[in-house]
Amino acid sequence: MTLTAVNPDLHKTTETEIAIRGALISRASATVLMASNMNSHNSFDQPDAVKPATLAASVKGDLVIVSIPPASVIKLEIILG
């Protein structure tokens, strides 16, 4: 299962708990897309100004817990079973 989440706040991290009721969660992983400056963008001169990075995600029972950094987008992969 893949989910996408956004934190539009420019200054605060969002602590998120996602409940998957009726399923056993084996593991979860997250990838974040963000930059140190909200207006950063990739260009020919700076092709890696914004690039994906690994983000910690933990599993506690039927919850996936992840902290989404300010001004970022994450892809969360949840493995069931």
C-alpha positions as CSV (number, residue, x, y, z in Angstrom):
1,M,0.0,0.0,0.0
2,T,1.4,3.4,-0.9
3,L,0.2,6.7,0.5
4,T,1.2,10.3,-0.1
5,A,1.1,13.1,2.5
6,V,1.9,16.8,2.4
7,N,3.0,19.2,5.2
8,P,2.3,22.7,3.8
9,D,3.4,24.4,7.1
10,L,6.6,26.3,6.4
11,H,7.9,26.0,10.0
12,K,6.5,23.1,11.9
13,T,7.0,19.3,11.6
14,T,3.7,17.4,11.6
15,E,3.6,14.3,13.7
16,T,1.3,11.8,12.0
17,E,-0.2,8.5,13.0
18,I,-1.9,6.4,10.3
19,A,-4.2,3.6,11.5
20,I,-4.6,0.5,9.3
21,R,-7.6,-1.2,10.9
22,G,-8.1,-5.0,10.3
23,A,-4.6,-5.6,8.8
24,L,-1.3,-6.7,10.1
25,I,1.5,-4.2,9.2
26,S,4.9,-5.9,8.5
27,R,6.9,-2.7,8.0
28,A,6.7,0.8,6.7
29,S,9.2,3.1,4.9
30,A,9.0,6.7,3.8
31,T,10.6,8.9,1.2
32,V,10.6,12.6,1.5
33,L,10.9,15.4,-1.1
34,M,12.0,18.7,0.4
35,A,14.8,21.3,0.3
36,S,16.2,23.8,2.8
37,N,14.6,26.7,0.9
38,M,10.9,26.6,0.0
39,N,11.7,28.2,-3.4
40,S,14.4,25.7,-4.3
41,H,14.1,24.0,-7.6
42,N,16.3,21.8,-9.8
43,S,18.0,23.4,-12.8
44,F,20.8,22.5,-15.2
45,D,23.2,24.3,-12.9
46,Q,21.8,22.7,-9.7
47,P,20.3,19.4,-10.7
48,D,20.1,18.0,-7.1
49,A,18.7,21.1,-5.3
50,V,15.6,19.1,-4.5
51,K,15.9,15.3,-4.3
52,P,14.2,12.4,-2.6
53,A,15.6,11.2,0.8
54,T,14.8,8.4,3.2
55,L,12.6,9.3,6.1
56,A,12.0,7.3,9.3
57,A,8.6,5.6,9.7
58,S,7.8,3.2,12.6
59,V,5.1,0.7,13.2
60,K,3.3,0.2,16.5
61,G,0.5,-2.3,16.3
62,D,-1.9,-1.1,13.7
63,L,-0.3,2.4,13.5
64,V,2.3,3.8,11.2
65,I,4.0,6.8,12.8
66,V,5.9,9.4,10.8
67,S,7.1,12.9,11.3
68,I,6.6,15.0,8.2
69,P,9.1,17.9,7.9
70,P,8.0,21.4,7.1
71,A,7.2,22.2,3.5
72,S,7.6,18.7,2.3
73,V,5.8,15.8,0.5
74,I,6.3,12.2,1.5
75,K,5.6,8.8,-0.1
76,L,4.8,6.2,2.5
77,E,5.0,2.5,1.7
78,I,3.2,0.2,4.0
79,I,3.8,-3.6,3.7
80,L,0.9,-5.7,5.0
81,G,1.1,-9.3,6.0
